[in-house]
């Protein structure tokens, strides 16, 4: 069975002055898929979203949506002709309109036709969209009478109501507190999946991207570093940047001696092919290190932070390397304790120096 590609980007680039903000990005988005664009501020993810929406014109490359070319050097369709729904960071609700009026605003002129929907059909579509986001009974309320999470649901309902081919969400949860954000992101995923929507979700939050997406596109300095499922991205990062940004792993200098990698925490013997170089950095995830008290150990625990369920320890080797360790071990180790470490060798990744 052939996969149904809804959106295709071919070497899309965008520059502001001489600075490349989006640099030759190519990707495909399947029908019904949820994709996150993940990266730090300034990496180009929001600009890429705006290029897809039609708010920006690319200098080069091609964008195809639902089999139609919407952007290329010779063609550009404005946003209102692209059959796309938008959910913005600041919700962008009209304060003088009720929930129902806000949701129905996008139906006054359909993206697929120039005239408005018939009144009864529009009323039904508004009602269905409000029900989909769990706000039935709130139709007559105004934005100031809603919580931040409820306002974001209204914004999502407004995007869903016209049943667009693609929904774009630009950091939609960043203005909410941690607890609401954690709950709402799962609601958003559930709503989008239940409605069969195809969506792109922009975020700088690694946990958010991994939990809400079918696939994640990690961006860095305008380039697409890696595009993969959350599990693959976390367990098999292909670049050092992805390993640092997504897994927040430790990087330990190492030298290969013919049998294993000599490091300041000992020699690690990995199941791997002959390395292309005898010098590299080993990426060791925080939760893949175990600590054991050892009075004769050369490694010292120099800091400890309580995170609720776990502790994050900072250990320092005799050569001055510092590593972060995430552990739920009991009893809790005191700062100043000498330890020895054990590493889950199966999860260690080797990154060769350029």
C-alpha positions in Angstrom: 0.0 0.0 0.0 1.4 3.3 -1.0 1.7 6.0 1.7 -0.3 9.1 1.2 1.9 12.2 1.2 0.0 15.3 2.1 2.9 17.8 2.3 6.3 17.7 0.6 9.2 20.2 1.0 12.1 20.1 -1.5 15.2 22.0 -0.6 13.3 25.0 0.9 15.6 27.9 1.8 14.9 31.3 3.3 17.4 34.1 4.0 17.0 37.4 5.9 19.8 39.7 4.6 22.7 37.3 4.1 21.8 35.0 7.0 20.2 31.6 6.0 17.3 31.0 8.4 16.0 27.9 6.6 18.7 26.1 4.7 17.8 23.5 2.1 15.2 21.7 4.1 13.5 18.7 2.6 10.8 16.5 4.2 7.6 14.6 3.6 4.5 14.6 5.8 2.0 11.7 5.6 -1.7 12.0 5.8 -2.8 11.8 9.5 0.7 12.3 10.8 1.7 14.5 13.7 5.1 16.1 13.1 7.0 18.3 15.6 9.6 20.8 14.5 12.0 20.8 17.5 14.9 23.2 18.1 16.2 26.1 20.2 15.2 29.7 19.6 16.5 31.0 16.3 17.0 27.6 14.7 14.5 28.3 11.9 11.5 26.2 13.0 9.0 29.0 13.1 10.2 30.5 9.9 9.8 27.0 8.3 6.2 26.9 9.6 5.5 30.3 8.2 6.8 29.2 4.8 4.5 26.3 4.8 1.6 28.5 5.9 2.4 31.1 3.1 3.3 34.0 5.5 6.8 33.9 4.0 8.1 33.3 0.5 11.1 30.9 0.0 14.0 32.1 -2.0 14.5 28.6 -3.4 12.9 25.2 -3.3 9.4 23.9 -3.7 6.4 23.2 -1.4 3.6 20.9 -2.5 0.4 20.5 -0.4 -2.4 18.0 -1.3 -0.8 17.4 -4.6 -0.8 21.1 -5.5 2.3 23.3 -5.8 1.9 26.2 -3.4 5.4 27.7 -3.4 8.3 27.6 -5.9 10.4 30.2 -7.7 7.6 30.6 -10.2 4.5 30.1 -8.0 3.2 31.3 -4.7 -0.3 30.8 -3.2 -1.3 33.2 -0.3 -2.3 31.7 3.0 -6.0 31.9 2.5 -5.7 29.6 -0.6 -3.7 26.8 1.1 -6.4 25.0 3.1 -4.4 25.3 6.3 -5.5 25.9 9.9 -3.3 27.9 12.3 -3.0 27.8 16.1 -0.9 30.6 17.4 1.2 30.9 20.6 -0.9 33.8 21.9 -4.2 32.2 20.9 -5.3 35.2 18.8 -8.9 35.1 20.0 -11.2 38.1 19.5 -12.0 39.5 22.9 -15.4 40.9 21.9 -16.6 37.5 20.4 -17.9 34.5 22.3 -16.4 31.1 22.0 -18.9 30.1 19.3 -18.3 33.3 17.4 -14.5 32.8 17.6 -14.7 29.2 16.4 -17.1 30.2 13.6 -15.0 33.1 12.4 -12.9 30.9 10.1 -16.1 29.6 8.5 -17.2 32.9 7.1 -15.0 32.3 4.1 -14.0 28.7 3.6 -10.4 28.0 2.5 -11.8 25.8 -0.2 -14.4 28.1 -1.5 -14.9 31.8 -1.8 -18.3 32.1 -0.2 -19.4 31.5 3.4 -20.8 28.2 4.6 -24.7 28.1 4.9 -25.8 29.2 8.3 -27.1 25.8 9.5 -24.0 23.9 8.2 -21.7 26.5 9.9 -23.6 26.2 13.2 -23.2 22.4 13.1 -19.5 22.6 12.3 -18.9 25.1 15.1 -20.8 22.8 17.6 -18.8 19.8 16.5 -15.5 21.6 16.8 -16.3 22.9 20.3 -17.4 19.4 21.3 -14.2 17.9 19.9 -12.1 20.0 22.3 -14.3 19.4 25.3 -15.9 22.8 25.6 -19.6 22.1 25.1 -21.5 24.4 27.3 -19.0 27.2 26.9 -20.3 28.5 23.6 -21.6 31.9 25.0 -18.5 32.7 27.2 -16.0 35.3 26.2 -12.2 34.7 26.2 -11.6 36.7 29.4 -14.0 34.2 31.2 -11.8 31.3 30.2 -8.5 29.9 31.6 -5.4 29.8 29.5 -5.9 26.1 28.7 -9.5 26.7 27.7 -8.5 29.6 25.5 -6.0 27.3 23.7 -8.8 24.7 23.2 -10.9 27.5 21.5 -8.0 28.3 19.2 -7.7 24.7 18.3 -11.4 24.4 17.7 -11.3 27.4 15.4 -8.5 25.7 13.4 -10.4 22.4 13.3 -13.8 23.8 12.3 -13.2 24.3 8.5 -11.7 20.8 8.4 -8.4 22.0 6.7 -6.0 19.6 5.1 -3.2 20.7 7.5 -3.1 22.3 10.9 0.0 24.2 12.0 0.6 24.9 15.7 3.2 27.5 16.6 4.5 26.9 20.2 0.8 26.7 21.3 1.5 25.7 24.9 4.4 27.9 25.8 2.2 30.5 27.6 0.8 27.9 30.0 2.1 26.7 33.4 3.9 23.3 33.5 1.0 21.3 34.9 -1.6 22.6 32.4 0.9 22.2 29.6 1.7 18.6 30.4 -2.1 17.7 30.5 -3.1 19.7 27.4 -0.4 18.4 25.1 -1.9 14.9 25.5 -5.4 16.3 25.0 -4.2 18.0 21.8 -2.6 14.7 20.5 -5.8 12.8 21.3 -8.0 15.4 19.6 -5.9 15.5 16.5 -5.8 11.7 16.2 -9.5 11.4 16.9 -10.3 13.9 14.1 -7.8 12.3 11.7 -6.0 15.6 11.4 -2.5 16.1 9.9 -0.5 18.6 11.9 2.9 20.2 12.4 3.7 21.3 15.9 6.5 23.8 16.6 8.2 23.6 20.0 11.5 24.1 21.8 10.6 21.6 24.5 12.1 18.1 24.0 9.6 16.2 26.2 6.7 18.0 24.5 8.0 17.0 21.0 8.7 13.4 21.9 5.3 12.9 23.7 3.0 14.5 21.1 4.5 13.4 17.8 4.6 10.5 15.4 7.9 11.9 14.1 10.2 14.7 15.2 12.3 17.0 12.9 15.2 18.4 14.9 16.5 21.7 13.5 19.8 23.5 14.1 20.9 26.8 12.4 18.4 26.4 9.7 19.2 22.9 8.8 17.3 19.6 9.4 19.6 17.6 11.6 17.5 14.4 11.9 13.9 13.4 11.2 12.8 10.2 12.9 10.3 8.7 15.4 10.6 9.8 19.0 12.1 6.5 20.0 14.6 6.4 17.2 15.6 10.0 17.8 16.2 9.3 21.5 17.9 6.0 21.2 19.8 6.5 17.9 20.8 10.2 17.5 22.8 10.5 14.3 24.5 13.8 15.1 26.2 15.2 18.2 23.7 18.1 18.3 20.7 15.8 18.3 22.3 13.7 21.1 23.0 16.9 23.2 19.7 18.6 22.5 17.3 15.7 22.7 18.9 13.2 25.2 20.9 15.9 27.2 23.5 13.2 27.5 27.0 13.4 28.9 30.0 13.6 26.5 33.2 12.0 27.7 36.5 12.2 25.8 37.8 8.8 24.9 40.8 7.1 23.3 40.6 3.7 21.6 43.4 1.3 22.6 42.6 -1.6 20.3 40.2 -3.3 22.7 38.1 -0.6 24.2 37.6 3.1 24.9 39.8 4.5 27.6 38.0 7.3 29.6 38.3 9.0 33.0 35.7 6.6 34.4 37.5 3.5 33.1 37.8 1.5 29.9 34.5 0.9 28.1 34.4 -2.1 25.7 31.6 -1.6 23.2 30.0 -4.0 20.8 31.0 -2.1 17.6 33.0 -2.3 14.3 36.6 -1.1 14.2 36.4 2.6 14.8 37.4 5.1 12.0 39.5 7.0 14.5 41.1 6.4 17.9 39.7 9.6 19.4 36.1 10.3 20.0 33.5 11.5 22.5 31.3 9.0 24.1 27.7 10.0 24.7 26.3 8.5 27.9 22.8 9.2 28.9 22.2 10.4 32.5 19.9 7.5 33.4 22.4 4.9 32.1 25.0 5.5 34.8 24.8 3.7 38.1 26.6 5.0 41.2 28.0 2.8 43.9 29.7 4.2 47.1 33.5 3.4 47.1 35.8 4.9 49.7 38.8 4.2 47.4 37.1 5.6 44.3 38.6 8.4 42.4 35.3 9.9 41.3 33.6 12.3 43.7 29.9 13.4 43.9 30.1 17.2 43.9 26.4 18.2 43.6 22.9 16.8 44.1 19.5 18.2 43.0 16.1 16.7 44.0 13.7 16.5 41.0 10.7 15.0 42.8 10.9 11.3 41.7 14.7 11.3 41.0 17.9 12.9 42.1 20.3 14.5 39.6 23.8 13.9 40.8 26.9 15.7 39.4 30.1 13.6 39.6 33.6 14.7 38.9 36.5 12.5 37.7 40.1 12.8 38.7 40.8 14.5 35.3 38.1 17.1 36.0 35.4 15.8 33.7 31.9 16.3 35.1 28.9 14.1 34.3 25.2 14.3 35.2 23.6 11.2 36.6 19.8 10.7 37.0 19.0 8.2 39.6 16.1 7.1 41.9 18.5 5.2 44.1 17.9 4.8 47.8 19.5 5.7 50.2 20.4 9.1 48.7 24.1 9.8 48.3 25.6 12.7 50.1 27.7 15.4 48.4 31.4 14.5 48.9 30.8 10.7 48.6 33.4 8.8 46.6 31.9 6.5 44.0 32.5 4.1 41.3 30.3 4.0 38.2 28.7 1.4 36.1 27.5 2.2 32.6 24.9 0.5 30.4 27.2 -0.1 27.5 24.4 -1.0 25.1 23.2 2.6 25.0 26.6 4.4 24.6 27.0 6.2 21.3 30.4 7.1 19.7 30.8 10.5 18.1 34.1 11.1 16.3 35.8 14.5 16.5 35.8 16.5 13.3 
